[in-house]
Amino acid sequence: MRALATALLVACGSTTPPAPAPEPVAMPSPVAPIPVGPAPSVSVPVPERLVPSGSYAASHILIDYAGAHASLSTRSVAQARTLAESVHAQAVGGADFDRLAADHSADPNAGRGGRIGVFLAGTMMPEFEAAAAVVQPGEIAALTQTAYGFHIIRRDAVVQGNFRHMVVGFDGARKRDGTTTSGMGRDKEAARALLVAAQARLADGDTWTDVVSDVSEDNLASFAGDLGTVTPGQMVPSFEDAAFALQPGQRSDIVESPYGLHLIERY
């Protein structure tokens, strides 16, 4: 499986192809999952996974407190536990998880419904995995504490797709280093015109590979814009929503993201 993070879009705007192997360059994600690796807190056994592939997907709401790892909160542990128990009860009772995450979670994915995508077993904190492993997709796990705080975890179905794209930037679009593009002399409408012309070429029979090579401005252009296997939670929402709305073999209309304008194919 190709490594890909939200950085597919962070890579937009570069015209230098990766070398030598045709692998997308993973860039820092603007919506990072909770940290992985050995937990500073006590490890717990992780039960056998409920999916044969050894992968799972989850969303979570993080309630942190003063002294928790990477936390800026001034809440006490007791205050955090009381809030976490309340939010957990609401989630179990059927309250909208996306809204609960937006209102309460300290995780960077809060605005995305707490979605953290698909992970292989053993890549998340043991306490988190132990809780997620014993519930079915769609169910809320038991309230869980890690070194980062209290987690309300929803096990999600494993969803993934294979995508490729082309992208054209414009003044004001975001670059990989977090700054914005300037001095291109191209506004959003000019960028759109380039992709409209690309659509016309595709309709006339030009190959996707040729058009991407001529038009796309990210560092995957020489590899037909191939993003490999992507799971929800890895990309910026506008790109992700358009991509996963496609069926294999379909191509999107022009899609705007903070990094430019895109055409997306699912294969």
Residue pairs with C-beta under 8 A, 6 or more apart in sequence:
1 228
1 229
2 23
2 24
2 226
2 227
2 228
2 229
3 23
3 24
3 26
3 228
4 24
4 26
4 227
4 228
4 229
4 230
4 234
5 26
5 27
5 28
5 29
5 234
6 27
6 29
6 30
6 31
6 234
6 235
6 236
7 24
7 25
7 26
7 27
7 28
7 29
7 176
8 24
8 165
8 220
8 227
8 230
8 234
8 235
8 239
9 167
9 235
9 236
9 239
9 257
9 258
9 259
10 27
10 28
10 29
10 30
10 174
10 176
10 259
11 24
11 25
11 27
11 176
11 218
11 219
11 220
12 167
12 169
12 173
12 176
12 217
12 218
12 257
12 259
12 260
13 167
13 169
13 173
13 174
13 175
13 176
13 181
13 217
13 218
13 259
13 260
14 176
14 217
14 218
14 219
15 217
15 218
15 219
15 221
16 219
17 219
17 220
17 221
17 222
17 223
18 24
18 25
18 219
18 220
18 223
22 222
22 223
22 226
24 220
24 223
24 226
24 227
24 228
25 219
27 176
29 234
30 108
30 236
31 108
31 109
31 112
31 233
31 236
32 108
32 109
33 109
33 116
33 117
33 119
33 124
33 233
34 60
34 62
34 107
34 116
34 124
34 125
34 128
34 146
34 148
34 151
35 69
35 70
35 125
35 148
36 119
36 123
36 124
36 125
37 125
39 125
39 126
39 127
39 146
39 147
40 69
40 147
41 127
41 145
41 146
41 147
43 126
43 127
44 126
44 127
44 130
45 126
45 130
46 121
46 122
46 126
46 129
46 130
46 133
47 130
47 133
47 134
48 133
49 55
49 56
49 121
49 133
50 56
50 133
50 134
50 136
51 158
53 158
54 120
54 121
55 118
55 119
55 120
55 121
55 158
56 118
56 119
56 121
56 129
56 132
56 133
56 155
56 158
57 116
57 117
57 118
57 119
57 137
57 155
57 156
57 157
57 158
57 159
57 231
57 232
57 233
58 116
58 119
58 128
58 132
58 153
58 154
58 155
58 156
59 97
59 101
59 109
59 113
59 114
59 115
59 116
59 153
59 154
59 156
60 101
60 105
60 107
60 109
60 114
60 116
60 128
60 151
60 152
60 153
60 154
61 87
61 91
61 97
61 100
61 101
61 104
61 105
61 107
61 110
61 114
61 151
61 152
62 105
62 106
62 107
62 110
62 114
62 148
62 149
62 150
62 151
63 80
63 83
63 84
63 87
63 104
63 105
63 106
63 149
63 150
63 151
63 152
64 71
64 73
64 75
64 80
64 106
64 148
64 149
64 150
65 71
65 73
65 75
65 76
65 77
65 79
65 80
65 149
66 73
66 74
66 75
66 76
67 77
68 80
68 147
68 148
68 149
69 147
69 148
70 148
71 106
71 148
71 149
73 80
73 106
73 149
75 83
80 149
80 150
81 150
83 104
84 143
84 149
84 150
84 151
84 152
85 143
87 100
87 104
87 152
88 140
88 143
88 152
90 100
91 97
91 100
91 140
91 152
91 154
92 140
97 113
97 114
97 154
98 113
98 114
100 152
101 107
101 109
101 110
101 111
101 112
101 113
101 114
102 110
102 111
102 113
104 110
105 114
106 149
107 114
107 116
109 115
109 116
109 233
112 233
112 237
114 154
115 156
115 232
115 233
116 233
117 231
117 232
117 233
117 234
118 158
118 159
118 160
118 231
118 232
118 233
121 129
121 133
122 129
124 132
125 146
125 147
125 148
127 144
127 145
127 146
128 144
128 146
128 151
128 153
130 144
131 141
131 142
131 144
131 151
131 153
132 141
132 153
132 155
134 141
135 141
135 155
136 155
137 155
137 156
137 157
137 158
138 154
138 155
138 156
138 157
139 154
139 155
140 152
140 153
140 154
141 152
141 153
141 154
141 155
143 150
143 151
143 152
144 150
144 151
144 153
145 151
156 232
158 231
159 231
159 232
159 244
160 229
160 230
160 231
161 229
161 230
161 243
161 244
161 246
161 248
161 266
162 227
162 228
162 229
162 230
162 248
162 266
162 267
163 227
163 228
163 230
163 243
163 246
163 264
163 265
163 266
163 267
164 208
164 212
164 220
164 224
164 225
164 226
164 227
164 264
164 265
164 267
165 216
165 220
165 225
165 227
165 239
165 262
165 263
165 264
165 265
166 195
166 198
166 211
166 212
166 215
166 216
166 221
166 225
166 262
166 263
167 216
167 217
167 218
167 225
167 259
167 260
167 261
167 262
168 191
168 194
168 195
168 215
168 216
168 217
168 260
168 261
169 181
169 184
169 186
169 191
169 217
169 259
169 260
170 181
170 184
170 186
170 187
170 188
170 190
170 191
170 260
170 261
171 180
171 181
171 182
171 183
171 184
171 185
171 186
171 187
172 180
172 181
172 182
172 188
173 180
173 181
173 258
173 259
173 260
174 180
174 181
174 258
174 259
175 181
175 259
188 256
188 261
191 260
191 261
192 254
192 261
194 215
195 215
195 254
195 261
195 262
195 263
196 254
197 215
198 211
198 215
198 263
199 254
199 263
201 211
202 208
202 211
202 251
208 224
208 265
209 224
212 221
212 224
212 225
213 221
213 222
213 224
215 221
216 225
217 260
218 225
220 226
220 227
230 240
230 243
232 240
232 244
233 240
234 240
235 243
236 257
236 258
236 259
238 255
238 256
238 257
238 258
239 255
239 257
239 262
239 264
242 252
242 255
242 262
242 264
243 252
243 264
243 266
245 252
246 252
246 264
246 265
246 266
247 266
248 266
248 267
249 266
249 267
250 265
250 266
251 263
251 264
251 265
251 266
252 262
252 263
252 264
252 265
253 263
254 261
254 262
254 263
255 261
255 262
255 263
255 264
256 262
